[in-house]
Amino acid sequence: MKRIHVAAAVIRGIDGRILIARRADKQHQGGLWEFPGGKVEPQESVETALARELSEELGIVVKAARPLIKIKHDYPDKQVLLDVWEVSSFTGEPHGAEGQPLAWVSNRELAGYDFPAANRPIVAAARLPAEYLITPDALDTPQLLQGMQKAIAGGIKLIQLRAPNGYDPKYRDVAVDAVGLCAGKAQLMLKGPLEWLGDFPAAGWHLTSEQLRKYASKGRPFPEDRWLAASCHSAEELSLAEQMGVDFVTLSPVQPTQTHPDAQPLGWELARELIDGFSKPVYLLGGVGPAERELAWENGAQGVAGIRAFWPTV
């Protein structure tokens, strides 16, 4: 069965809301919502296909777009490759040129709409930022919280409260303060034993690669309305992350780092290959920062994650 290549768009308005369309009842996956787009014709580039489809379906002209995520998905009756781009600038007023209902929805509202199964990673990618801050160790609690506050004020939307010394009871106390600090402003990802999950319902959870190996076969430990991530370093760990049903991963180290000087870096070429075989958002970590964000996008990543590169000078 030939895989159908589809160009799809996450179209973001000036106010940050995202445009989605409802599929006609008679279509494959009819009645569900989707991200606008259509088939890439033979010998056609993805950018050309996207521009053509958005002009035909919505009456808009794309002015700025970048790669967001690629997803391979197998339905019982067809196989698709969704080549998804984020459209940040366009001209024209979007309208359902083929009679399809449209809706502009916020990142938070997006998760409440019913999409085809293949679109779920796109929903995650559309809701996630391009930068993932991981807090440094060796800071006292006031320094840590002050730095997080400054990072949030500077626009950081996704923060992992790192637990470098295992599962220290002090971490739980800091986590309580961090949850309050991030409420309504940034998504906090915590680490620690899964027994703690019920104590922090507002937080997402970032699994270590050890936890991934231990728990992947048991599946997702909580419902899909809560973020689940994992640390990965190989194709095997990415496969376990897929099995567990995580929402996104970090893939590291891309380049040599001060934090893990003995770790063998993946390099950009291998990182790209690993991302290409994985259908969830990936943050590249290790020797990267804001300067590598566009390079990460070009290599198929959601963006970049880091400690030093993102931590504000307090």
SULZI-V325473 format. One record per residue. N is the residue number from 0. RES is the residue in one small letter. SS is DSSP state (2 for helix, 1 for strand, 0 for the rest). PHI is phi in degrees with one decimal (NA if undefined). D_LAST is the distance of its C-alpha to the last C-alpha in Angstrom with 1 decimal. Layout:
n=N res=RES ss=SS phi=PHI d_last=D_LAST
n=N res=RES ss=SS phi=PHI d_last=D_LAST
This chain:
n=0 res=m ss=0 phi=NA d_last=56.3
n=1 res=k ss=0 phi=-78.5 d_last=54.4
n=2 res=r ss=1 phi=-76.7 d_last=50.7
n=3 res=i ss=1 phi=-83.7 d_last=50.3
n=4 res=h ss=1 phi=-89.1 d_last=47.5
n=5 res=v ss=1 phi=-120.8 d_last=45.9
n=6 res=a ss=1 phi=-95.8 d_last=43.3
n=7 res=a ss=1 phi=-131.7 d_last=41.2
n=8 res=a ss=1 phi=-127.5 d_last=38.5
n=9 res=v ss=1 phi=-95.0 d_last=35.5
n=10 res=i ss=1 phi=-95.2 d_last=35.9
n=11 res=r ss=1 phi=-109.6 d_last=32.9
n=12 res=g ss=0 phi=-79.0 d_last=33.5
n=13 res=i ss=0 phi=-60.4 d_last=31.5
n=14 res=d ss=0 phi=-84.5 d_last=30.4
n=15 res=g ss=0 phi=91.3 d_last=29.2
n=16 res=r ss=0 phi=-73.2 d_last=32.3
n=17 res=i ss=1 phi=-114.3 d_last=34.4
n=18 res=l ss=1 phi=-91.7 d_last=38.2
n=19 res=i ss=1 phi=-127.3 d_last=40.5
n=20 res=a ss=1 phi=-128.4 d_last=44.3
n=21 res=r ss=1 phi=-97.2 d_last=46.9
n=22 res=r ss=0 phi=-72.7 d_last=49.4
n=23 res=a ss=0 phi=-61.9 d_last=53.0
n=24 res=d ss=0 phi=-57.1 d_last=54.9
n=25 res=k ss=0 phi=-82.3 d_last=57.2
n=26 res=q ss=0 phi=-78.1 d_last=54.5
n=27 res=h ss=0 phi=-57.6 d_last=53.2
n=28 res=q ss=0 phi=60.4 d_last=50.6
n=29 res=g ss=0 phi=-60.1 d_last=52.0
n=30 res=g ss=0 phi=87.7 d_last=50.5
n=31 res=l ss=0 phi=-88.9 d_last=47.0
n=32 res=w ss=1 phi=-87.8 d_last=44.1
n=33 res=e ss=1 phi=-151.0 d_last=42.9
n=34 res=f ss=0 phi=-94.1 d_last=40.7
n=35 res=p ss=0 phi=-57.2 d_last=43.1
n=36 res=g ss=1 phi=154.7 d_last=44.6
n=37 res=g ss=1 phi=-178.5 d_last=47.6
n=38 res=k ss=1 phi=-65.3 d_last=49.4
n=39 res=v ss=0 phi=-86.8 d_last=48.8
n=40 res=e ss=0 phi=-75.7 d_last=52.2
n=41 res=p ss=0 phi=-54.4 d_last=53.6
n=42 res=q ss=0 phi=66.9 d_last=52.5
n=43 res=e ss=0 phi=-101.5 d_last=49.9
n=44 res=s ss=0 phi=-76.5 d_last=46.1
n=45 res=v ss=2 phi=-63.4 d_last=43.6
n=46 res=e ss=2 phi=-61.4 d_last=42.2
n=47 res=t ss=2 phi=-65.5 d_last=45.8
n=48 res=a ss=2 phi=-61.6 d_last=46.7
n=49 res=l ss=2 phi=-63.2 d_last=43.6
n=50 res=a ss=2 phi=-60.3 d_last=44.4
n=51 res=r ss=2 phi=-64.3 d_last=48.0
n=52 res=e ss=2 phi=-63.0 d_last=47.5
n=53 res=l ss=2 phi=-71.1 d_last=45.0
n=54 res=s ss=2 phi=-68.4 d_last=47.5
n=55 res=e ss=2 phi=-69.5 d_last=50.4
n=56 res=e ss=2 phi=-80.9 d_last=48.7
n=57 res=l ss=2 phi=-123.0 d_last=46.5
n=58 res=g ss=0 phi=71.4 d_last=47.7
n=59 res=i ss=0 phi=-117.4 d_last=44.3
n=60 res=v ss=1 phi=-114.0 d_last=43.5
n=61 res=v ss=1 phi=-72.7 d_last=40.3
n=62 res=k ss=1 phi=-109.9 d_last=38.2
n=63 res=a ss=1 phi=-147.7 d_last=35.1
n=64 res=a ss=1 phi=-151.0 d_last=34.8
n=65 res=r ss=1 phi=-143.0 d_last=33.1
n=66 res=p ss=1 phi=-62.9 d_last=33.9
n=67 res=l ss=1 phi=-114.6 d_last=32.4
n=68 res=i ss=1 phi=-161.4 d_last=34.3
n=69 res=k ss=1 phi=-115.8 d_last=37.8
n=70 res=i ss=1 phi=-131.4 d_last=39.7
n=71 res=k ss=1 phi=-99.2 d_last=43.0
n=72 res=h ss=1 phi=-140.4 d_last=44.8
n=73 res=d ss=1 phi=-110.3 d_last=48.4
n=74 res=y ss=0 phi=-86.2 d_last=50.3
n=75 res=p ss=0 phi=-57.9 d_last=53.7
n=76 res=d ss=0 phi=-110.3 d_last=55.4
n=77 res=k ss=0 phi=-163.2 d_last=53.1
n=78 res=q ss=1 phi=-116.3 d_last=50.2
n=79 res=v ss=1 phi=-128.2 d_last=47.4
n=80 res=l ss=1 phi=-117.1 d_last=44.6
n=81 res=l ss=1 phi=-93.3 d_last=42.2
n=82 res=d ss=1 phi=-102.4 d_last=40.4
n=83 res=v ss=1 phi=-101.8 d_last=37.7
n=84 res=w ss=1 phi=-120.8 d_last=35.9
n=85 res=e ss=1 phi=-95.0 d_last=33.3
n=86 res=v ss=1 phi=-100.4 d_last=34.8
n=87 res=s ss=1 phi=-104.0 d_last=32.3
n=88 res=s ss=1 phi=-150.2 d_last=34.8
n=89 res=f ss=1 phi=-156.2 d_last=38.5
n=90 res=t ss=1 phi=-116.3 d_last=41.3
n=91 res=g ss=0 phi=98.7 d_last=43.9
n=92 res=e ss=0 phi=-103.4 d_last=43.9
n=93 res=p ss=0 phi=-60.7 d_last=43.9
n=94 res=h ss=0 phi=-147.1 d_last=47.0
n=95 res=g ss=0 phi=-75.3 d_last=48.9
n=96 res=a ss=0 phi=-63.6 d_last=51.5
n=97 res=e ss=0 phi=-106.5 d_last=53.2
n=98 res=g ss=0 phi=85.5 d_last=53.3
n=99 res=q ss=0 phi=-79.5 d_last=50.3
n=100 res=p ss=0 phi=-66.5 d_last=48.2
n=101 res=l ss=1 phi=-119.3 d_last=44.5
n=102 res=a ss=1 phi=-148.4 d_last=41.5
n=103 res=w ss=1 phi=-97.0 d_last=38.0
n=104 res=v ss=1 phi=-130.8 d_last=35.7
n=105 res=s ss=0 phi=-77.6 d_last=32.0
n=106 res=n ss=2 phi=-53.7 d_last=30.0
n=107 res=r ss=2 phi=-67.3 d_last=30.5
n=108 res=e ss=2 phi=-68.2 d_last=34.2
n=109 res=l ss=2 phi=-55.1 d_last=34.9
n=110 res=a ss=0 phi=-67.0 d_last=35.0
n=111 res=g ss=0 phi=-89.9 d_last=37.9
n=112 res=y ss=0 phi=-95.4 d_last=40.3
n=113 res=d ss=0 phi=-90.3 d_last=42.8
n=114 res=f ss=1 phi=-116.3 d_last=42.6
n=115 res=p ss=0 phi=-58.3 d_last=44.7
n=116 res=a ss=2 phi=-54.1 d_last=43.4
n=117 res=a ss=2 phi=-63.7 d_last=42.5
n=118 res=n ss=2 phi=-85.8 d_last=40.1
n=119 res=r ss=2 phi=-58.8 d_last=37.9
n=120 res=p ss=2 phi=-64.0 d_last=35.4
n=121 res=i ss=2 phi=-68.3 d_last=35.3
n=122 res=v ss=2 phi=-59.0 d_last=34.3
n=123 res=a ss=2 phi=-63.0 d_last=31.4
n=124 res=a ss=2 phi=-62.4 d_last=30.4
n=125 res=a ss=2 phi=-66.9 d_last=30.7
n=126 res=r ss=2 phi=-86.9 d_last=28.4
n=127 res=l ss=0 phi=-88.8 d_last=25.7
n=128 res=p ss=0 phi=-78.5 d_last=22.9
n=129 res=a ss=0 phi=-90.9 d_last=22.6
n=130 res=e ss=1 phi=-129.3 d_last=19.2
n=131 res=y ss=1 phi=-126.9 d_last=18.5
n=132 res=l ss=1 phi=-86.4 d_last=15.1
n=133 res=i ss=1 phi=-111.8 d_last=15.6
n=134 res=t ss=0 phi=-71.0 d_last=13.1
n=135 res=p ss=0 phi=-77.4 d_last=12.7
n=136 res=d ss=0 phi=-94.8 d_last=14.6
n=137 res=a ss=0 phi=63.2 d_last=14.4
n=138 res=l ss=0 phi=-115.1 d_last=11.5
n=139 res=d ss=0 phi=-78.0 d_last=12.8
n=140 res=t ss=2 phi=-57.9 d_last=13.2
n=141 res=p ss=2 phi=-59.0 d_last=10.9
n=142 res=q ss=2 phi=-62.9 d_last=7.8
n=143 res=l ss=2 phi=-61.7 d_last=9.5
n=144 res=l ss=2 phi=-67.5 d_last=10.4
n=145 res=q ss=2 phi=-64.2 d_last=7.3
n=146 res=g ss=2 phi=-64.3 d_last=6.0
n=147 res=m ss=2 phi=-61.9 d_last=9.6
n=148 res=q ss=2 phi=-60.6 d_last=9.8
n=149 res=k ss=2 phi=-68.4 d_last=7.5
n=150 res=a ss=2 phi=-62.9 d_last=9.5
n=151 res=i ss=2 phi=-63.2 d_last=12.7
n=152 res=a ss=2 phi=-63.0 d_last=12.2
n=153 res=g ss=0 phi=-84.9 d_last=12.0
n=154 res=g ss=0 phi=108.5 d_last=15.3
n=155 res=i ss=0 phi=-68.9 d_last=15.0
n=156 res=k ss=0 phi=-114.7 d_last=18.2
n=157 res=l ss=1 phi=-139.2 d_last=18.7
n=158 res=i ss=1 phi=-132.7 d_last=16.7
n=159 res=q ss=1 phi=-104.2 d_last=18.1
n=160 res=l ss=0 phi=-83.0 d_last=17.2
n=161 res=r ss=0 phi=-69.8 d_last=18.1
n=162 res=a ss=0 phi=-124.7 d_last=20.6
n=163 res=p ss=0 phi=-70.7 d_last=21.0
n=164 res=n ss=0 phi=-103.8 d_last=23.1
n=165 res=g ss=0 phi=75.5 d_last=25.7
n=166 res=y ss=0 phi=-105.0 d_last=26.4
n=167 res=d ss=0 phi=-77.1 d_last=24.9
n=168 res=p ss=2 phi=-56.5 d_last=25.7
n=169 res=k ss=2 phi=-62.5 d_last=22.2
n=170 res=y ss=2 phi=-58.2 d_last=21.1
n=171 res=r ss=2 phi=-60.8 d_last=23.2
n=172 res=d ss=2 phi=-65.7 d_last=21.6
n=173 res=v ss=2 phi=-64.5 d_last=18.1
n=174 res=a ss=2 phi=-59.7 d_last=19.9
n=175 res=v ss=2 phi=-59.6 d_last=21.4
n=176 res=d ss=2 phi=-65.6 d_last=18.1
n=177 res=a ss=2 phi=-65.8 d_last=16.8
n=178 res=v ss=2 phi=-59.0 d_last=20.1
n=179 res=g ss=2 phi=-64.2 d_last=19.8
n=180 res=l ss=2 phi=-66.0 d_last=16.3
n=181 res=c ss=2 phi=-85.7 d_last=17.6
n=182 res=a ss=0 phi=-50.5 d_last=21.1
n=183 res=g ss=0 phi=75.8 d_last=22.4
n=184 res=k ss=0 phi=-121.0 d_last=19.2
n=185 res=a ss=0 phi=-149.3 d_last=18.8
n=186 res=q ss=1 phi=-87.8 d_last=21.0
n=187 res=l ss=1 phi=-96.3 d_last=19.9
n=188 res=m ss=1 phi=-112.5 d_last=21.7
n=189 res=l ss=1 phi=-102.5 d_last=22.3
n=190 res=k ss=0 phi=-128.9 d_last=24.0
n=191 res=g ss=0 phi=139.4 d_last=26.7
n=192 res=p ss=0 phi=-64.0 d_last=30.4
n=193 res=l ss=2 phi=-64.4 d_last=32.2
n=194 res=e ss=2 phi=-63.6 d_last=33.5
n=195 res=w ss=2 phi=-83.5 d_last=30.2
n=196 res=l ss=2 phi=-50.4 d_last=30.7
n=197 res=g ss=2 phi=-68.4 d_last=32.4
n=198 res=d ss=2 phi=-82.7 d_last=29.8
n=199 res=f ss=0 phi=-132.6 d_last=27.1
n=200 res=p ss=0 phi=-63.4 d_last=29.3
n=201 res=a ss=0 phi=-82.2 d_last=26.5
n=202 res=a ss=0 phi=-95.0 d_last=24.6
n=203 res=g ss=1 phi=-83.9 d_last=25.7
n=204 res=w ss=1 phi=-130.0 d_last=26.4
n=205 res=h ss=1 phi=-111.8 d_last=25.5
n=206 res=l ss=1 phi=-82.7 d_last=28.3
n=207 res=t ss=0 phi=-74.8 d_last=28.2
n=208 res=s ss=2 phi=-64.4 d_last=31.0
n=209 res=e ss=2 phi=-65.7 d_last=32.8
n=210 res=q ss=2 phi=-63.4 d_last=32.9
n=211 res=l ss=2 phi=-59.0 d_last=34.0
n=212 res=r ss=2 phi=-64.5 d_last=36.9
n=213 res=k ss=2 phi=-76.9 d_last=37.8
n=214 res=y ss=2 phi=-110.5 d_last=37.8
n=215 res=a ss=2 phi=-54.1 d_last=38.4
n=216 res=s ss=2 phi=-66.8 d_last=42.1
n=217 res=k ss=2 phi=-87.9 d_last=41.6
n=218 res=g ss=0 phi=81.0 d_last=40.0
n=219 res=r ss=0 phi=-63.5 d_last=37.2
n=220 res=p ss=0 phi=-83.8 d_last=36.2
n=221 res=f ss=0 phi=-154.3 d_last=35.5
n=222 res=p ss=0 phi=-63.0 d_last=36.6
n=223 res=e ss=0 phi=-75.5 d_last=35.4
n=224 res=d ss=0 phi=-83.9 d_last=33.5
n=225 res=r ss=0 phi=-133.9 d_last=30.6
n=226 res=w ss=0 phi=-68.9 d_last=28.5
n=227 res=l ss=1 phi=-129.2 d_last=29.4
n=228 res=a ss=1 phi=-132.0 d_last=27.9
n=229 res=a ss=1 phi=-151.3 d_last=28.6
n=230 res=s ss=1 phi=-90.0 d_last=27.5
n=231 res=c ss=1 phi=-127.1 d_last=30.3
n=232 res=h ss=0 phi=-135.8 d_last=31.2
n=233 res=s ss=0 phi=-157.5 d_last=34.9
n=234 res=a ss=2 phi=-62.2 d_last=37.6
n=235 res=e ss=2 phi=-62.0 d_last=38.8
n=236 res=e ss=2 phi=-69.6 d_last=35.5
n=237 res=l ss=2 phi=-63.5 d_last=35.3
n=238 res=s ss=2 phi=-63.7 d_last=38.9
n=239 res=l ss=2 phi=-65.9 d_last=37.9
n=240 res=a ss=2 phi=-62.9 d_last=35.1
n=241 res=e ss=2 phi=-61.9 d_last=37.7
n=242 res=q ss=2 phi=-60.9 d_last=40.1
n=243 res=m ss=2 phi=-79.4 d_last=37.6
n=244 res=g ss=0 phi=80.5 d_last=36.9
n=245 res=v ss=0 phi=-68.6 d_last=33.1
n=246 res=d ss=0 phi=-89.5 d_last=31.4
n=247 res=f ss=1 phi=-159.8 d_last=29.2
n=248 res=v ss=1 phi=-136.7 d_last=28.2
n=249 res=t ss=1 phi=-104.3 d_last=25.9
n=250 res=l ss=1 phi=-121.5 d_last=27.9
n=251 res=s ss=0 phi=-152.6 d_last=26.8
n=252 res=p ss=0 phi=-87.0 d_last=26.4
n=253 res=v ss=0 phi=-74.9 d_last=27.3
n=254 res=q ss=0 phi=-131.8 d_last=26.4
n=255 res=p ss=0 phi=-56.8 d_last=25.7
n=256 res=t ss=0 phi=-132.0 d_last=22.3
n=257 res=q ss=0 phi=-71.6 d_last=20.6
n=258 res=t ss=0 phi=-67.9 d_last=20.3
n=259 res=h ss=0 phi=-130.3 d_last=24.1
n=260 res=p ss=0 phi=-64.7 d_last=25.7
n=261 res=d ss=0 phi=-89.5 d_last=29.2
n=262 res=a ss=0 phi=-72.7 d_last=29.2
n=263 res=q ss=0 phi=-76.4 d_last=31.7
n=264 res=p ss=0 phi=-67.3 d_last=30.0
n=265 res=l ss=0 phi=-72.9 d_last=31.9
n=266 res=g ss=2 phi=81.7 d_last=31.7
n=267 res=w ss=2 phi=-68.6 d_last=31.8
n=268 res=e ss=2 phi=-65.7 d_last=35.5
n=269 res=l ss=2 phi=-67.9 d_last=35.7
n=270 res=a ss=2 phi=-58.0 d_last=32.6
n=271 res=r ss=2 phi=-62.5 d_last=34.5
n=272 res=e ss=2 phi=-61.8 d_last=37.7
n=273 res=l ss=2 phi=-65.0 d_last=36.0
n=274 res=i ss=2 phi=-63.4 d_last=34.5
n=275 res=d ss=2 phi=-61.6 d_last=37.9
n=276 res=g ss=0 phi=-94.6 d_last=39.5
n=277 res=f ss=0 phi=-129.9 d_last=37.1
n=278 res=s ss=0 phi=-106.3 d_last=37.2
n=279 res=k ss=0 phi=-136.6 d_last=33.8
n=280 res=p ss=1 phi=-61.5 d_last=30.4
n=281 res=v ss=1 phi=-126.2 d_last=28.7
n=282 res=y ss=1 phi=-98.7 d_last=25.1
n=283 res=l ss=1 phi=-83.4 d_last=25.1
n=284 res=l ss=1 phi=-135.0 d_last=22.7
n=285 res=g ss=0 phi=105.5 d_last=22.4
n=286 res=g ss=0 phi=72.4 d_last=21.6
n=287 res=v ss=0 phi=-126.2 d_last=21.0
n=288 res=g ss=0 phi=-156.4 d_last=18.3
n=289 res=p ss=2 phi=-54.3 d_last=18.5
n=290 res=a ss=2 phi=-66.5 d_last=20.9
n=291 res=e ss=2 phi=-97.6 d_last=23.3
n=292 res=r ss=2 phi=-60.0 d_last=23.4
n=293 res=e ss=2 phi=-68.3 d_last=26.7
n=294 res=l ss=2 phi=-65.0 d_last=28.2
n=295 res=a ss=2 phi=-62.7 d_last=27.4
n=296 res=w ss=2 phi=-58.9 d_last=29.2
n=297 res=e ss=2 phi=-62.1 d_last=32.1
n=298 res=n ss=0 phi=-94.5 d_last=32.4
n=299 res=g ss=0 phi=92.9 d_last=32.7
n=300 res=a ss=0 phi=-84.8 d_last=29.3
n=301 res=q ss=0 phi=-66.7 d_last=27.4
n=302 res=g ss=1 phi=167.1 d_last=24.3
n=303 res=v ss=1 phi=-124.1 d_last=21.7
n=304 res=a ss=1 phi=-122.6 d_last=19.6
n=305 res=g ss=1 phi=-177.4 d_last=16.9
n=306 res=i ss=0 phi=-105.3 d_last=14.0
n=307 res=r ss=0 phi=-59.6 d_last=12.5
n=308 res=a ss=0 phi=-65.7 d_last=13.7
n=309 res=f ss=0 phi=-115.0 d_last=12.0
n=310 res=w ss=0 phi=-76.2 d_last=8.7
n=311 res=p ss=0 phi=-72.3 d_last=5.9
n=312 res=t ss=0 phi=-79.3 d_last=3.8
n=313 res=v ss=0 phi=-88.2 d_last=0.0
